[in-house]
Amino acid sequence: MKNILIISSSPRRNGSSKLLCNQFKKGAEGKGHHVDMICIMHQNIVFAEHVMDV
């Protein structure tokens, strides 16, 4: 069994990319793999302009 992460960035909620991701997920889960899927277009991701030195 493998752990699979699907990252979708399509801006359309029910577009063809989402359909493709769902079908891939269904097939992988059918083979016994653990699959997580995230849609980054719905996440609050900000650009880091600087990084602090540790």
Secondary structure, DSSP 4 states (H G I P E B T S, - for coil): --EEEEEE--SSTTSHHHHHHHHHHHHHHHTT-EEEEEEGGGS-----S-----
